């Protein structure tokens, strides 16, 4: 105790404490700033809308039907319908998408051979093999790194997930928390889309303004230090936050601004209204939007689930293609549809599955549209029963590298990071979808 008493008392004012706290926060944020550079490709696309089919949809029940394989493989879906693309058939419950097939292309030979949700999700969204020394960032975080600084005026996050976090892996990887996606929460199909931190359920705009005014009245410390540079920075941050809550920026999430007939076209359900919200975010310059479309992990009663889910997907996605095209946005917006894998081609009719399908990583489907990708094409093929890739295997890194290239990001370039790591944007040896570029 005597040694402690011998230490001179520190002259540490309340102003000093606040400066230290705020300064530490600002320095920490500044340290996360990375040099952003896109690379040597001309950018054909400005934004990506990723339709993430959470759980893994059956390729046979969606975009690669196999009626000739028989009932044990196709089940009741034995009457696929033609699309606008000659010779290309898709599931009979997707008639609206069939009429939009000139706008998108199918990849029927996706493969990675992984059967677990977490590792397959990681592989598809990062283009890397799970289990390596580093945890790599997913495509949304990479696009946020290269394109996020100038996106949407700086108020709206550059990487947004509608509506729930994907939760399978760390999307930001070694890039750090700054590149984690902003998950909106809420439900855009409700009367008011309660976006986390932006729209408080049951709190009117007037009450928000009254709360802000009361806070300012009580903030005597802020008033006393109003000329301090750090306090001015804090005030500016608060103004930006309230601009998102009460100003024009946050109105991007207000789907009530859309005409009823537009909302009806998309479908008055969570997925349909998420597609509409994604279109609005693209209009505001957000570079990466993921729609986390849950409910595709159909181990049991697969066909009952498909009869409910497929019409919703058909209406929402087809309307998104049409709406983007009519507004002149499809040429600059990539739409990427995929899950982490497909599902077992052979149906499990026995109990307790009762017509379910398990995980299948050997062969599955993806869809790409817009942003310079050619439409009306099919890349690769599966075998007669949809079990293996028959022609032109496409790996996740091939698809991601092609998406990056369309965005003007060099797939073979270096990925800036504040850990001093020497890493490329995509894994070595990754190919490109030259048929679609």
PEVEN-V48783 format. One record per residue. N is the residue number from 1. RES is the residue in one small letter. PSI is psi in radians with two decimals (NA if undefined). Layout:
N/RES/PSI  N/RES/PSI
This chain:
1/x/-0.64  2/x/-0.64  3/x/-0.58  4/x/-0.68  5/x/-0.41  6/x/-0.19  7/x/2.24  8/x/2.56  9/x/2.39  10/x/2.36  11/x/1.66  12/x/1.75  13/x/2.95  14/x/-0.64  15/x/-0.75  16/x/-0.71  17/x/-0.79  18/x/-0.71  19/x/-0.72  20/x/-0.78  21/x/-0.88  22/x/-0.72  23/x/-0.73  24/x/-0.68  25/x/-0.73  26/x/-0.70  27/x/-0.74  28/x/-0.72  29/x/-0.69  30/x/-0.60  31/x/-0.42  32/x/-0.14  33/x/2.29  34/x/2.60  35/x/2.17  36/x/2.21  37/x/2.43  38/x/-0.52  39/x/-2.98  40/x/0.33  41/x/2.45  42/x/2.33  43/x/2.08  44/x/-0.39  45/x/2.64  46/x/-0.47  47/x/2.80  48/x/2.31  49/x/1.95  50/x/2.05  51/x/1.72  52/x/1.91  53/x/1.40  54/x/2.10  55/x/-0.40  56/x/1.80  57/x/2.66  58/x/2.19  59/x/-0.58  60/x/-0.46  61/x/0.08  62/x/-1.45  63/x/0.03  64/x/1.09  65/x/2.62  66/x/1.15  67/x/-0.54  68/x/-0.26  69/x/-0.28  70/x/2.99  71/x/-0.58  72/x/-0.19  73/x/-0.79  74/x/-0.24  75/x/-2.49  76/x/-0.16  77/x/1.27  78/x/0.23  79/x/1.09  80/x/2.71  81/x/2.64  82/x/2.66  83/x/-3.13  84/x/-0.28  85/x/2.12  86/x/2.24  87/x/-0.01  88/x/2.13  89/x/2.58  90/x/3.09  91/x/2.52  92/x/-0.32  93/x/0.23  94/x/0.90  95/x/-0.56  96/x/-0.71  97/x/-0.58  98/x/-0.60  99/x/-0.11  100/x/0.21  101/x/-0.28  102/x/-0.26  103/x/-0.30  104/x/2.87  105/x/2.63  106/x/2.48  107/x/1.93  108/x/0.24  109/x/0.56  110/x/2.49  111/x/2.59  112/x/-0.23  113/x/0.32  114/x/2.42  115/x/0.00  116/x/2.45  117/x/-0.91  118/x/-0.88  119/x/-0.61  120/x/-0.71  121/x/-0.76  122/x/-0.80  123/x/-0.76  124/x/-0.64  125/x/-0.23  126/x/-0.39  127/x/0.29  128/x/2.72  129/x/2.33  130/x/2.65  131/x/0.02  132/x/3.02  133/x/-0.67  134/x/2.64  135/x/1.95  136/x/2.68  137/x/2.65  138/x/3.06  139/x/-0.70  140/x/-0.71  141/x/-0.66  142/x/-0.79  143/x/-0.67  144/x/-0.68  145/x/-0.82  146/x/-0.50  147/x/-0.07  148/x/-0.39  149/x/-0.61  150/x/0.18  151/x/2.42  152/x/0.57  153/x/0.07  154/x/-0.12  155/x/-0.72  156/x/2.31  157/x/2.55  158/x/-0.22  159/x/1.89  160/x/2.39  161/x/2.22  162/x/2.04  163/x/-0.44  164/x/2.55  165/x/2.58  166/x/-0.69  167/x/0.10  168/x/-0.47  169/x/3.05  170/x/1.81  171/x/-0.56  172/x/-0.32  173/x/-2.45  174/x/-0.08  175/x/-0.36  176/x/3.06  177/x/-0.46  178/x/-0.47  179/x/0.22  180/x/2.47  181/x/2.66  182/x/1.98  183/x/2.15  184/x/-0.53  185/x/-2.95  186/x/-2.97  187/x/1.96  188/x/-0.21  189/x/-0.17  190/x/2.92  191/x/-0.65  192/x/2.20  193/x/1.81  194/x/1.46  195/x/2.27  196/x/2.15  197/x/-0.08  198/x/-0.86  199/x/2.01  200/x/2.20  201/x/2.21  202/x/0.04  203/x/2.03  204/x/2.87  205/x/-0.64  206/x/-0.72  207/x/-0.63  208/x/-0.75  209/x/-0.71  210/x/-0.68  211/x/-0.74  212/x/-0.76  213/x/-0.73  214/x/-0.71  215/x/-0.74  216/x/-0.64  217/x/-0.62  218/x/-0.23  219/x/1.24  220/x/-0.58  221/x/-0.76  222/x/-0.68  223/x/-0.71  224/x/-0.45  225/x/0.46  226/x/-0.37  227/x/-0.09  228/x/2.42  229/x/-0.68  230/x/-0.64  231/x/-0.67  232/x/-0.68  233/x/-0.72  234/x/-0.73  235/x/-0.72  236/x/-0.69  237/x/-0.72  238/x/-0.73  239/x/-0.70  240/x/-0.68  241/x/-0.77  242/x/-0.45  243/x/-0.63  244/x/-0.62  245/x/-0.79  246/x/-0.29  247/x/-2.83  248/x/-0.58  249/x/-0.80  250/x/-0.27  251/x/-0.22  252/x/-0.47  253/x/-0.06  254/x/1.60  255/x/-0.21  256/x/-0.28  257/x/-0.26  258/x/2.63  259/x/2.59  260/x/-0.67  261/x/-0.53  262/x/-0.79  263/x/-0.64  264/x/-0.67  265/x/-0.70  266/x/-0.42  267/x/2.25  268/x/1.08  269/x/2.99  270/x/-0.76  271/x/-0.82  272/x/-0.79  273/x/-0.44  274/x/-0.67  275/x/-0.72  276/x/-0.76  277/x/-0.67  278/x/-0.75  279/x/-0.73  280/x/-0.67  281/x/-0.65  282/x/-0.73  283/x/-0.50  284/x/0.07  285/x/0.24  286/x/2.20  287/x/-0.40  288/x/2.10  289/x/2.24  290/x/2.26  291/x/1.92  292/x/1.60  293/x/1.71  294/x/2.87  295/x/0.27  296/x/0.19  297/x/1.28  298/x/1.20  299/x/-0.54  300/x/2.52  301/x/0.88  302/x/-0.76  303/x/-0.56  304/x/-0.73  305/x/-0.74  306/x/-0.64  307/x/-0.40  308/x/-0.69  309/x/-0.71  310/x/-0.75  311/x/-0.62  312/x/-0.79  313/x/-0.74  314/x/-0.88  315/x/-0.85  316/x/-0.81  317/x/-0.72  318/x/-0.70  319/x/-0.65  320/x/-0.81  321/x/-0.82  322/x/-0.75  323/x/-0.80  324/x/-0.72  325/x/-0.80  326/x/-0.51  327/x/0.08  328/x/0.42  329/x/-0.27  330/x/-0.59  331/x/-0.43  332/x/0.14  333/x/2.08  334/x/2.28  335/x/2.13  336/x/2.07  337/x/2.20  338/x/2.70  339/x/-3.00  340/x/-0.38  341/x/-3.09  342/x/-2.71  343/x/2.77  344/x/2.18  345/x/-0.67  346/x/2.23  347/x/2.46  348/x/1.64  349/x/-0.42  350/x/2.77  351/x/2.56  352/x/0.15  353/x/-0.66  354/x/0.92  355/x/0.59  356/x/3.02  357/x/2.42  358/x/-3.00  359/x/2.59  360/x/1.88  361/x/-0.03  362/x/-0.52  363/x/2.26  364/x/-3.10  365/x/2.75  366/x/2.87  367/x/2.43  368/x/2.59  369/x/2.73  370/x/-3.09  371/x/0.50  372/x/-0.19  373/x/2.41  374/x/2.56  375/x/2.96  376/x/0.44  377/x/2.80  378/x/2.22  379/x/2.22  380/x/3.07  381/x/2.59  382/x/2.96  383/x/-3.06  384/x/-0.45  385/x/0.10  386/x/0.38  387/x/-0.62  388/x/2.81  389/x/2.21  390/x/-0.64  391/x/2.38  392/x/1.20  393/x/2.39  394/x/2.18  395/x/2.74  396/x/-0.70  397/x/-0.53  398/x/-0.80  399/x/-0.79  400/x/-0.71  401/x/-0.66  402/x/-0.69  403/x/-0.80  404/x/-0.76  405/x/-0.72  406/x/-0.45  407/x/-0.04  408/x/0.26  409/x/2.17  410/x/1.98  411/x/-0.44  412/x/0.06  413/x/3.10  414/x/2.60  415/x/1.85  416/x/2.50  417/x/2.70  418/x/0.23  419/x/-0.03  420/x/0.42  421/x/2.49  422/x/1.60  423/x/2.58  424/x/2.81  425/x/-0.75  426/x/2.84  427/x/2.61  428/x/2.43  429/x/-0.04  430/x/2.43  431/x/-2.88  432/x/2.72  433/x/1.26  434/x/-0.48  435/x/-0.41  436/x/-0.08  437/x/NA
